Amino acid sequence: QVQVVESGGGLVQAGGSLRLSCAASGSIFSINAIHWYRQAPGKQRELVAVILSGGTTNLADSVKGRFTISRDNAKNTVYLQMNSLKPEDTAVYYCDAVKGQKDYWGQGTQVTVSS
């Protein structure tokens, strides 16, 4: 079993920054990937960023140049640094740890960007 807990959401003005954290615990050995998703009201869940076990990262086109994903192995934590935030970034952000064929989801953290 893997547990993931997101934190760092909040209310920020357009152009501001936030850093989200995804802390993993439990049986974290051999986690294949950590994904950040987001879901805005009335919209489908959208993949924002991914970091693979080997360190490879990828970002959605909508956030490239503004968001970065990184990890601190010593803290078992993945970060999503979000800069130049826009109102359209408003959503609940979820962390998903993939281990084998299983996904382990956090409870989500709300990000609200005011114009």
N, C-alpha and C positions, 0 to 999 in steps of 0.2 A: 504494500500500500504506500501511496505517496500522498502527502498533503501539501497543498499550495495555498498561500495566503497573499493576496494583493494588498497594497497600501500605497498612499501617496496622492490619491485623487483629491479634488477640491474645486473651488471656484477661482477662475483666473480671467483676467481681461485679455482680449485679443492682442496677440503679439507677445504674450507672456510665456512662461515656461513652467513645466512641472516634471518631476521625476517619479515614475511609478516603480514600485518594487514588487517582485514576485519571489517570495521566500518558500523554498521547498524543504520538506522534512520527511522523515520516514525512510522508506526503502528507495533512496535516491540513486543508488548505484545503477548504472546502465539506463539512465534517462536518455532517450534518443534525441529529444528536441523539446524546447520550450517555445510556445507560441503566445503572442499577444493578439487577442481579438478585441473588437469593439462592436457594440450594438447600440444604435441610436433608436429613439422611439419610432415605431412604425417601420423600421428598416431591418433588413436581414443582418445577421452577424457577419462581420467583415474581418478578414485576416489582415493584421496591421504589420506584424513583424515576427520573425522566427530566428532562433539561434540553435544550431545543431550541436550535437555533443562534441564534434571536432572543432567547433568555433565558427563555422561558416554562418553568415547572417544574410538575411534578405528582408527587404522592406517593401511594403505596398507603394505603388507609384504615387499615390495620393499623399504620402508622408515623406518620401525621399527628399533629402536635403534639409528636413526639419526634425525628424526623429532619428534616434539611434538606439540600438539594442546592444546591451553588453552584459557581462556576467562577472560575478566575484565568486570563484569556486570555493574560497575559504569560508564564505558566508552562505554558500548554497543559494545564492540570490541572483536573479536576473533583473536588470533594470531596463526601463524604457524612458529615455530622456526625450522629452517633447519640448521643442522650441518653436518660436513663431506660431503659436497656437492660433487657430481660427475658430469661429463659431461652429463651423461644420465638423470640428473635431469633438464636439460635445457628444458624449456617449458613456455607457458603462463599459469599462475596460476589464477584460477577463484574461487570466493567465491559464494556460493549458500545458500540462506536462505530459509528454508522450513516452510511455515505457512499454516496449513490446507492442502489443495490440490494444493497449488500454490508454485511455485519456483520463487525466485527473484535473478537474477544474477547480478553480477558486470561486469565491462568492462574488467577485467583481468589485470594482471601485469606480465611483462616479467622477467623471471629469466634465465640468461645465465651463464653457468659454463664453464670456459675455462680449458683446460688440460695443 
